[in-house]
Amino acid sequence: MPPLPEPSSDATPIPRGWLARKLLPGGTEPDPRFTLANERTFLAWIRTSLAFLAGGIAIEAFAGGLFSGPVREGLSVLLLVLGMLISSGAAARWLSVERSMRAGTPLPLPLLVPLLALGGAIAAGLIIFLILAG
């Protein structure tokens, strides 16, 4: 992609809102393409979170004949908690990446990846075990 044109020196910067000033203090405005890419990544994590939430609801609502009550509820709660953690982690990650880009520092490690991998593996393993044992 071609570089974006530099703003003219006589352009007055538009002041940011109070929330943006509170969440993103200091630093320089990054290239909008990077900010938008960060936003797309956030939205991808939110879609993943929604999938976990839908899975938890589906197991509770439709797996009554497949699993006993406590097992079904445990699996549902596990998936719902994972969905909530991924959603809140996505917001924290978006903010930390945005701050890093503004400060010109290295990007933070994605702590959501091991959480998603471990949580998904545990949930899938439990479901497979319970299906085979039942």
C-alpha positions in Angstrom: 0.0 0.0 0.0 1.3 3.5 -0.7 2.1 5.6 2.3 -0.6 8.0 3.6 0.0 11.6 2.9 1.5 13.6 5.7 -0.8 16.2 7.3 -0.1 19.8 6.4 1.8 21.8 9.0 -1.1 24.3 9.3 -3.7 21.6 10.1 -5.0 21.9 13.7 -5.2 18.5 15.4 -8.7 17.5 16.3 -9.0 17.0 20.1 -9.7 13.5 21.2 -12.7 12.7 23.5 -12.3 12.4 27.3 -12.4 8.5 27.1 -9.8 8.3 24.4 -7.5 10.7 26.4 -8.1 8.6 29.6 -7.4 5.2 27.9 -4.7 6.3 25.4 -2.6 8.9 27.2 0.5 10.2 25.4 2.3 8.9 22.4 1.8 9.7 18.8 -1.1 8.7 16.6 -0.3 5.5 14.7 -0.9 4.9 11.1 -4.7 4.3 10.8 -4.1 1.0 9.0 -2.5 -0.4 12.1 -5.3 0.8 14.4 -7.9 -0.7 12.1 -6.0 -4.0 11.9 -5.9 -4.0 15.7 -9.7 -3.4 15.7 -10.2 -6.3 13.3 -8.2 -8.6 15.5 -10.3 -7.5 18.5 -13.5 -8.3 16.6 -12.1 -11.8 15.6 -11.5 -12.5 19.3 -15.1 -11.3 20.1 -16.5 -13.7 17.4 -14.5 -16.5 19.1 -15.9 -15.5 22.4 -19.5 -15.5 21.0 -18.9 -19.0 19.7 -17.9 -20.3 23.1 -20.9 -18.6 24.7 -23.2 -20.1 22.0 -21.6 -23.5 22.7 -22.2 -23.2 26.4 -25.8 -22.3 25.9 -26.3 -25.1 23.3 -25.0 -27.7 25.6 -27.2 -26.6 28.4 -30.3 -26.3 26.2 -29.9 -29.3 23.9 -27.7 -31.9 25.5 -30.1 -33.0 28.2 -30.3 -36.6 26.9 -26.6 -36.9 26.3 -25.1 -35.8 29.6 -26.3 -36.0 33.2 -27.4 -32.7 34.9 -24.2 -31.8 36.8 -21.9 -32.8 33.9 -24.0 -30.8 31.4 -24.0 -27.8 33.7 -20.3 -28.1 34.3 -19.5 -28.1 30.6 -21.9 -25.3 30.0 -20.3 -23.2 32.7 -16.8 -24.0 31.5 -17.6 -22.8 28.0 -19.5 -19.7 29.2 -16.6 -18.7 31.5 -14.1 -19.2 28.6 -16.3 -17.0 26.5 -16.3 -14.3 29.1 -12.5 -14.5 29.7 -11.8 -14.3 26.0 -14.1 -11.3 25.6 -12.5 -9.4 28.5 -9.1 -10.5 27.4 -9.8 -9.2 23.9 -10.6 -5.8 25.2 -7.5 -5.7 27.4 -5.3 -6.9 24.4 -6.8 -4.3 22.1 -5.9 -1.5 24.6 -2.4 -2.8 25.3 -1.6 -3.1 21.6 -3.0 0.4 20.9 -0.9 1.8 23.7 2.2 0.0 22.5 1.7 1.3 18.9 1.3 4.8 20.2 4.4 4.6 22.4 6.5 2.8 19.7 7.3 -0.1 22.0 7.2 -3.8 21.2 3.7 -5.4 21.0 2.7 -7.4 24.1 2.5 -11.2 23.9 -1.0 -12.6 23.1 -2.0 -14.2 26.4 -5.3 -15.1 25.0 -3.8 -17.7 22.7 -2.8 -20.2 25.5 -6.1 -19.6 27.3 -8.0 -20.4 24.2 -5.9 -23.4 23.3 -6.0 -24.9 26.8 -9.6 -24.1 27.5 -10.8 -25.4 24.1 -8.7 -28.6 24.5 -10.1 -29.2 28.0 -13.7 -28.7 26.9 -13.3 -30.9 23.8 -11.5 -33.6 25.8 -14.2 -33.7 28.4 -16.9 -33.9 25.8 -15.2 -36.7 23.9 -14.5 -38.6 27.1 -18.1 -38.2 28.3 -19.5 -39.3 24.9 -17.3 -42.3 24.7 -17.9 -43.2 28.4 -21.7 -42.8 28.1 
